[in-house]
Amino acid sequence: IQVQRHFQHLLDATIRHNGAVTKTIGDAVMAAFSTSADAVQAALEMREAVDQLNRDRPQRDFILKIGVHRGASIAVTLNDRLDYFGQTVNIAARVQNLADGDEICITEDVYGASAVADIIAPCKVTKSEAELKGVNKAMSIYRLARMAS
């Protein structure tokens, strides 16, 4: 039941911010959003929801790792469900793998997108360079730590 609640929180945050879940793989969720700002806002809300779930637990049972990237992708309908493919999707998955528990990693493209700076202003942001498999040059990654109290 706790895992269902976890997925429901992620789904609710996605829908609230103009997104749609496109894949679930194991305990991972991939979603597409109208704008980068929507995606980042949903990510912050998801992290807060998981924090709330963990508050009532003896140990942190749910750990969320989020990666956000933007760009063009190929949309295909398979088994009556819209799915996305391409380099943008691959990069998003690899950026998520860079995130530590309860951390949100965003790419330079997302960091520079309209309205994102205002949304992440309360966060502690650190920039690093990362080599991602299948990408021929290092990418700038911005890590969004917890909101400063």
C-alpha positions as CSV (number, residue, x, y, z in Angstrom):
1,I,0.0,0.0,0.0
2,Q,2.9,2.4,0.8
3,V,4.3,1.9,-2.7
4,Q,0.9,2.6,-4.3
5,R,0.7,5.8,-2.2
6,H,4.2,6.7,-3.4
7,F,3.3,6.3,-7.1
8,Q,0.0,8.2,-6.5
9,H,1.9,11.2,-5.1
10,L,4.2,11.2,-8.1
11,L,1.3,10.9,-10.6
12,D,-0.7,13.6,-8.8
13,A,2.3,16.1,-8.9
14,T,2.9,15.2,-12.6
15,I,-0.7,15.9,-13.6
16,R,-0.9,19.1,-11.4
17,H,2.0,20.5,-13.4
18,N,0.7,19.8,-17.0
19,G,2.6,16.5,-17.3
20,A,1.9,12.9,-18.3
21,V,3.5,9.7,-17.0
22,T,5.0,8.0,-20.1
23,K,6.7,5.0,-18.6
24,T,7.0,3.1,-15.4
25,I,10.1,0.8,-15.1
26,G,10.3,-1.0,-11.8
27,D,10.1,1.8,-9.3
28,A,11.1,4.5,-11.8
29,V,8.6,6.9,-13.4
30,M,9.3,8.9,-16.6
31,A,7.1,11.8,-17.4
32,A,6.8,14.5,-20.1
33,F,5.8,18.1,-19.4
34,S,4.7,21.1,-21.4
35,T,7.5,23.3,-20.1
36,S,10.8,23.0,-18.2
37,A,9.2,25.1,-15.4
38,D,6.4,22.6,-15.1
39,A,8.8,19.8,-14.8
40,V,11.0,21.4,-12.2
41,Q,7.9,22.5,-10.1
42,A,6.6,18.9,-10.2
43,A,10.0,17.6,-9.2
44,L,10.2,19.8,-6.1
45,E,6.6,18.8,-5.2
46,M,7.4,15.1,-5.6
47,R,10.4,15.5,-3.3
48,E,8.2,17.2,-0.7
49,A,5.6,14.4,-1.0
50,V,8.2,11.7,-0.5
51,D,9.5,13.6,2.5
52,Q,6.0,13.6,4.0
53,L,5.7,9.8,3.4
54,N,9.0,9.2,5.1
55,R,8.2,11.4,8.2
56,D,5.9,8.7,9.6
57,R,8.4,5.9,9.0
58,P,11.1,4.6,11.3
59,Q,13.7,4.7,8.5
60,R,13.6,6.5,5.1
61,D,11.8,3.8,3.1
62,F,11.3,6.0,0.0
63,I,14.3,7.6,-1.7
64,L,13.6,9.8,-4.7
65,K,16.2,10.5,-7.4
66,I,15.1,13.0,-10.1
67,G,16.6,14.0,-13.4
68,V,15.2,16.7,-15.7
69,H,16.2,17.3,-19.3
70,R,14.4,19.0,-22.2
71,G,14.5,18.6,-25.9
72,A,12.9,16.9,-28.9
73,S,11.9,13.3,-28.8
74,I,10.1,10.8,-31.0
75,A,6.6,10.0,-29.8
76,V,5.1,6.7,-30.8
77,T,1.9,5.0,-29.8
78,L,2.5,1.4,-28.6
79,N,-0.1,-0.8,-27.1
80,D,-2.6,2.1,-27.0
81,R,-0.1,4.2,-25.0
82,L,2.0,7.1,-26.0
83,D,5.7,6.5,-25.5
84,Y,8.8,8.6,-26.1
85,F,12.2,7.7,-27.5
86,G,15.4,9.3,-28.6
87,Q,18.5,11.1,-27.3
88,T,16.5,13.5,-25.1
89,V,14.9,10.5,-23.3
90,N,18.3,8.8,-22.9
91,I,19.9,11.9,-21.4
92,A,17.0,12.4,-19.0
93,A,17.5,8.8,-17.7
94,R,21.2,9.2,-17.4
95,V,20.8,12.6,-15.5
96,Q,18.5,10.8,-13.1
97,N,21.2,8.2,-12.5
98,L,23.5,11.0,-11.4
99,A,21.1,12.2,-8.6
100,D,21.8,11.2,-5.1
101,G,18.8,10.3,-2.8
102,D,16.4,13.2,-2.5
103,E,18.4,15.2,-5.1
104,I,17.1,16.7,-8.3
105,C,19.6,17.0,-11.2
106,I,18.8,19.3,-14.1
107,T,20.7,19.9,-17.3
108,E,21.9,23.3,-18.6
109,D,19.0,23.4,-21.1
110,V,16.5,23.2,-18.2
111,Y,18.5,25.5,-15.9
112,G,18.4,28.2,-18.6
113,A,14.7,27.7,-19.5
114,S,12.1,30.4,-19.0
115,A,10.9,30.7,-15.3
116,V,13.1,28.0,-13.9
117,A,15.5,30.5,-12.2
118,D,12.6,31.8,-10.0
119,I,11.4,28.3,-9.1
120,I,14.8,27.1,-8.0
121,A,15.9,30.3,-6.3
122,P,15.2,28.9,-2.7
123,C,17.3,25.8,-3.5
124,K,21.0,25.3,-2.9
125,V,22.3,24.8,-6.4
126,T,25.7,23.3,-7.3
127,K,27.0,23.0,-10.8
128,S,29.3,20.2,-12.1
129,E,30.3,18.6,-15.4
130,A,29.3,15.1,-16.2
131,E,30.2,12.6,-19.0
132,L,27.1,10.8,-20.0
133,K,27.2,7.5,-22.0
134,G,26.2,8.2,-25.6
135,V,26.8,11.9,-25.4
136,N,30.0,13.1,-27.1
137,K,30.8,16.1,-24.8
138,A,30.5,16.8,-21.1
139,M,27.3,18.3,-19.9
140,S,26.7,20.8,-17.2
141,I,24.5,19.4,-14.5
142,Y,22.9,21.4,-11.7
143,R,22.1,19.7,-8.5
144,L,19.2,21.1,-6.5
145,A,19.6,20.3,-2.8
146,R,16.9,20.7,-0.2
147,M,15.3,24.1,0.1
148,A,17.2,26.4,2.4
149,S,15.3,26.9,5.7
